Amino acid sequence: MPNLTTKKLEKILDEKLSPLSEQLKEALAMVKSLNTKYEKMEETLGVLQEENKALKEEHASLKAQVLSSANDLKSVQKSPNDLEQYTRRDCVEICGIPLPEESQEEDTNDIVPQLSQKMGIPLERKDISVSHRIRSSRSSVDPAIIVKFVRREVRERLYRARKRLKSITMADFGFSVDKKIFINESLTPKNKELFKDCLRFKKDNSFKFLWTNAGKIFLRRNADSPVILINSSVDIPPSKKISHTETCMFCDKCPGRVPHLDSSNCPCSYASLPRLDITSSISNIDHLIYSDIDIHMPSDLNFNYFTTHMSFMLMKIL
């Protein structure tokens, strides 16, 4: 075995390790380059995060401004109506008083004290600022009289006593017609339309109370239910749909009402059929009257159907 000197050994190692050294330098250079790129990416990411944060803050600010503008717009749209309603705070409208004959002149400032005297409320002409008829598009209805009082307390006193009008009609003033008289708050045209919508809702949904106070409209289902303030049509509760799963056990035509003991409460066509006494021929029976109970049924139902439900009703009565 030949002798290996230190120089020869170093030479051999240099020859073997030289390629690895070059590769290591290249790897280190690549790592350095990657570090530089990573640092730049980190820096860019930080900038993007800051920009994103700024955009979020700007978006939140713009959203708040849009909501504020929307509320301001609603207020601006509502303000004229509220302002007009506020100007009517000293006014009432009297409905049901007929127009005078063409040959007669009318002074509404005289009519109001006469009416208040019938109601037991002392009132003089000097308490009235102005009064006049309101033009109406309906020729069949006598125009109402709008009255503005000098003092609000006089207006409130007369308005609170309006229930006394139940016993007063136009016949008490010498008119030939026996019409009822009503005193209402003076509402803006917009609020009058809203009140009409509420009135339709009240009738269609069996609500018991609908009234106004200080130009505001209120709804209430019954004495035990909460009061609902109606500022716009959005505040009107949704109408309840009639269920079609239940039918009248007698006529089998009336959805949502079971059973009908009074034909006046039955919406079907059979409710309008002629009523016959119980002694009438069975073959011709359209209605059967038993005491105060009105049982209605169509004549085209067979005898078994009739006797079955008749038996049921007699059991209920007895």
C-alpha positions in Angstrom: 0.0 0.0 0.0 1.6 3.3 -1.0 2.3 5.8 1.7 -0.3 8.8 1.8 1.2 12.0 2.9 -0.8 14.8 4.5 -0.6 16.9 1.4 -1.9 14.1 -0.8 -4.7 13.5 1.6 -5.7 17.1 1.6 -5.6 17.2 -2.1 -7.9 14.2 -2.4 -10.3 15.7 0.1 -10.3 19.1 -1.7 -11.1 17.3 -5.0 -14.0 15.4 -3.4 -15.4 18.2 -1.3 -15.1 21.0 -3.9 -18.3 20.2 -5.7 -20.2 19.9 -2.4 -18.8 23.3 -1.3 -20.1 24.9 -4.5 -23.5 23.3 -4.0 -23.6 24.5 -0.3 -22.8 28.0 -1.4 -25.6 27.9 -4.0 -28.0 26.5 -1.3 -27.0 29.3 1.1 -27.5 31.9 -1.6 -30.9 30.5 -2.4 -31.9 30.5 1.3 -30.8 34.1 1.6 -32.8 35.0 -1.5 -35.9 33.2 0.0 -35.4 35.0 3.3 -35.4 38.3 1.4 -38.5 37.4 -0.5 -40.2 36.2 2.8 -39.4 39.4 4.5 -40.8 41.4 1.5 -43.9 39.2 1.6 -44.3 39.8 5.3 -43.9 43.5 4.8 -46.5 43.4 1.9 -48.9 41.4 4.1 -48.5 43.9 6.9 -49.4 46.7 4.5 -52.4 44.8 3.1 -53.6 44.1 6.6 -53.4 47.8 7.5 -55.2 48.7 4.3 -57.9 46.0 5.0 -58.3 47.4 8.5 -58.7 50.9 7.1 -61.2 49.7 4.5 -63.2 47.9 7.2 -63.3 51.1 9.3 -64.3 53.1 6.2 -67.0 50.6 5.4 -68.4 50.8 8.9 -68.3 54.6 8.8 -70.1 54.7 5.4 -72.7 52.1 6.6 -73.4 54.3 9.7 -73.7 57.3 7.4 -76.1 55.5 5.1 -78.2 54.4 8.0 -78.1 57.9 9.4 -79.1 59.4 6.0 -82.0 56.8 5.7 -83.2 57.8 9.2 -82.9 61.5 8.3 -84.8 60.9 5.1 -87.6 59.1 7.0 -87.6 62.0 9.5 -87.8 64.6 6.6 -90.6 62.7 5.0 -92.4 62.3 8.3 -91.8 65.8 9.6 -94.2 67.7 7.3 -97.0 65.3 8.2 -96.2 65.5 11.9 -95.9 69.3 11.6 -99.3 69.5 9.9 -100.9 67.2 12.5 -99.4 69.4 15.2 -101.1 72.5 13.7 -104.4 70.7 14.1 -104.0 70.1 17.8 -106.7 72.7 18.6 -109.1 71.4 16.0 -112.0 68.9 15.9 -114.2 67.8 13.0 -118.0 67.5 13.5 -119.6 65.0 11.2 -123.3 64.3 10.5 -124.7 67.9 10.4 -126.7 68.4 7.2 -126.2 71.3 4.9 -128.8 74.0 5.0 -131.3 74.6 2.2 -130.1 76.7 -0.6 -132.3 79.6 0.5 -130.8 79.6 4.0 -127.4 80.9 5.1 -125.2 78.9 7.5 -123.0 80.2 10.3 -121.0 77.3 11.6 -119.8 79.4 14.6 -123.4 79.3 15.8 -123.8 75.5 15.2 -120.9 74.6 17.5 -122.2 76.4 20.7 -125.6 74.9 20.0 -124.2 71.4 19.8 -122.0 71.9 22.9 -125.0 73.1 24.9 -126.9 69.9 24.0 -123.8 68.0 25.3 -123.8 70.0 28.5 -120.5 71.7 27.7 -120.5 75.5 28.2 -119.0 77.1 25.1 -119.4 80.6 23.5 -118.6 82.0 20.1 -115.5 83.8 21.5 -114.0 80.3 22.3 -114.0 79.6 18.5 -111.1 80.9 16.4 -112.5 79.8 13.1 -114.9 77.1 11.7 -116.1 76.1 8.3 -117.2 73.2 6.2 -114.6 70.8 4.7 -114.9 70.2 1.0 -115.8 66.5 0.3 -115.4 64.6 -2.9 -118.4 62.5 -1.9 -121.6 64.3 -2.9 -123.8 61.9 -0.9 -122.1 62.8 2.4 -122.7 66.1 4.1 -119.3 67.9 4.5 -117.9 67.9 8.0 -117.4 71.1 10.0 -113.8 71.7 11.2 -113.5 73.9 14.3 -110.4 75.5 15.6 -110.6 76.7 19.2 -108.9 79.6 20.8 -107.8 77.5 23.8 -106.9 73.9 23.7 -108.6 73.2 27.1 -111.9 74.1 25.5 -111.2 71.7 22.6 -110.2 68.9 25.0 -113.4 69.5 27.1 -115.6 69.2 24.1 -113.7 66.2 22.6 -113.8 64.2 25.9 -117.6 64.7 26.1 -118.2 63.2 22.6 -119.7 60.0 24.1 -122.7 62.1 25.1 -123.6 62.4 21.4 -125.0 58.8 21.5 -128.3 60.3 22.7 -128.2 63.3 20.4 -129.3 63.4 16.7 -130.0 66.1 14.1 -133.7 65.8 15.0 -132.8 67.6 18.3 -131.8 70.6 16.1 -135.1 70.7 14.2 -133.9 68.8 11.1 -136.2 66.2 9.6 -133.4 63.6 9.4 -132.6 61.6 12.5 -128.9 61.2 11.9 -126.2 60.6 14.4 -123.5 63.3 15.1 -119.9 62.5 15.6 -116.9 64.5 16.8 -113.5 63.4 15.6 -110.0 64.6 15.9 -108.8 66.6 12.8 -106.3 64.3 11.1 -104.1 65.1 8.1 -105.0 63.5 4.8 -102.2 61.0 5.2 -103.3 60.1 8.7 -106.9 59.8 7.6 -105.9 57.2 5.0 -103.9 55.4 7.6 -106.9 55.4 9.9 -109.1 54.0 7.1 -106.5 51.1 6.7 -106.7 50.5 10.4 -110.5 50.5 10.3 -110.5 47.9 7.6 -108.0 45.8 9.6 -110.1 46.2 12.7 -113.2 44.8 11.0 -111.4 42.0 9.2 -109.5 40.8 12.2 -112.1 41.2 15.0 -110.2 43.9 16.8 -112.4 45.7 19.4 -110.8 49.1 19.8 -109.5 51.7 17.4 -109.1 55.3 18.4 -107.0 58.5 18.1 -105.4 60.6 20.7 -103.4 63.8 20.0 -103.3 62.9 16.3 -101.9 59.4 17.0 -103.7 56.2 16.0 -104.1 53.3 18.4 -105.3 49.7 17.9 -106.2 47.1 20.6 -107.7 43.6 20.1 -109.5 43.6 23.5 -109.4 45.0 27.0 -106.7 42.5 28.0 -104.3 42.9 25.0 -101.6 45.5 24.7 -102.1 48.9 22.9 -100.5 49.2 19.5 -99.3 52.6 18.3 -99.8 53.0 14.5 -97.3 55.5 13.1 -97.4 54.0 9.5 -98.9 51.1 7.6 -95.8 49.0 8.7 -97.1 49.1 12.3 -100.4 47.4 11.4 -100.2 43.8 12.5 -100.4 41.1 9.8 -103.9 39.8 9.1 -104.6 36.3 10.3 -105.5 33.9 7.5 -108.7 31.9 7.9 -108.0 28.2 8.2 -109.5 26.0 5.5 -109.0 22.8 7.5 -112.3 23.3 9.4 -115.7 23.4 7.9 -119.3 24.0 9.0 -120.7 20.7 10.2 -124.1 21.5 8.7 -123.5 23.1 5.3 -119.9 21.8 4.8 -119.3 25.1 2.9 -118.0 27.5 5.5 -114.2 27.5 6.0 -112.8 28.2 9.4 -116.0 28.3 11.5 -117.4 25.2 13.4 -120.3 24.9 13.8 -122.8 27.6 13.0 -125.8 27.9 15.3 -126.9 31.2 13.8 -127.2 31.7 10.1 -126.5 35.4 10.4 -122.9 34.4 11.3 -122.5 32.0 8.5 -120.9 33.4 5.3 -122.1 30.6 3.0 -124.9 31.0 0.5 -127.3 28.8 2.4 -127.6 31.4 5.2 -129.8 33.5 2.9 -132.2 30.7 2.1 -135.8 31.1 3.4 -136.5 29.8 6.9 -139.2 27.2 7.5 -140.9 26.2 10.7 -140.1 22.7 12.2 -143.6 21.6 11.2 -142.7 22.0 7.5 -142.3 19.0 5.3 -138.9 17.3 5.8 -138.4 16.9 2.0 -138.6 20.7 1.6 -136.5 21.8 4.7 -133.8 24.3 4.0 -133.7 25.7 7.5 -134.8 24.3 10.8 -135.7 26.6 13.7 -135.7 25.0 17.1 -136.5 27.6 19.8 -133.9 30.3 19.4 -131.4 28.0 17.7 -131.2 28.4 13.9 -129.7 25.3 12.3 -129.2 25.7 8.5 -128.5 23.0 6.0 -128.9 22.7 2.2 -131.9 20.9 0.9 -129.8 18.6 -1.3 -128.3 16.7 1.6 -129.7 13.3 2.2 -132.1 12.4 5.1 -129.4 10.5 7.0 -127.1 13.4 7.0 -129.9 15.6 8.3 -131.0 13.3 11.1 -127.4 12.6 12.2 -126.7 16.3 12.8 -130.2 17.0 14.1 -129.6 14.4 16.8 -126.3 16.0 17.6 -127.9 19.4 18.0 -130.8 18.1 20.1 -128.3 16.4 22.5 -126.4 19.7 22.8 -129.6 21.6 23.5 -131.0 19.1 26.0 
